[in-house]
């Protein structure tokens, strides 16, 4: 019982850190939260799903006035970005899709193409300044690979692209929270979410 209570305290503190500082790495958030609370037992660290639930609770309690508006703005930015990158079969993933997006959240898109330079060419053609790096994606429990990742700003929103091979369109990578296939949304699904909101 005491371990459960401690895990909940760490999850709530991690959710506060995520919401207030924009920290997006759940592992880092729970380690910082545990250190702040003086907790050093690994068994007392919550699962990512517990942090996700605590984050939703934190937003409902402390961000009820502005979080829905911010979420809508991010989803509208996602729709525009998905229309812009339509030829790359974009899929929305992450906090904007899940409903936990705040002012620190990027619009995260997976783009699918067997010619990753085509995405870079499009950005350069439109004179969009971007940063380039790589991102490790878990395809299944035993396989992880590095793929190109590009970020740029569009108005107030940060757009974060991961460029994946076309054959991965049928295979969702594993979600870092649930370790199950990642939830993804097409443009039509994002438009439906906006209609619901």
C-alpha positions, 0 to 999 in steps of 0.5 A: 500500500505504501509503495502504491501511495509513493508511486502516485506521489511520484507520478503526480510530481512528474506530471507537474514537471511535464506540464509546467516545464515542457519536459517530454521524456517520461523516464527523466520526469519520473527520475527528477520527481523521485529525486525532488521527493527524496525517493530512491527506490526503483520499485517506487517509480511509476509506469509511464501509463501512471504518469500519463493518467496523472498528467490528464488529472493535472490538466483537468485540475489546473489547466482546465481554462487554457488546455482545451483551447491550446489542444484545439490550436495544436490540432488545427496546426496539425491539420494544416501541416498534414495538408502541406505534407499530404503526399507523404501519407502523414499520421498524427501521433503523440500528445496532440492526438492523445489530448494531453497537448499543452503550450510546450507540445509539438505537433508530431507527425510521421511521414512515409516515403522511400525518399527521405530527401524529398521531405527536405527538398520540400522544406528547402523549396518553400524556404522553411528553416528546419533542424535535422537529427535522427530519432530512435523508433521501436518497431517491435520489442526486439527491434529499434532503428534510427530514422531522420527527424526534422523540426521547424516552427509554424506560427506558435506551433513547433512541428516535429516530423519523423520520416519513415520508410513507406512499408512502415505505414502498415506497422505502427511503431511501439508507443513509449507509454504503453509499449503497444502499437502507437495510436496514429491518426489520418487527416480525416481522423484529425478533422473528425476530432476537431469537429467533436471539439 
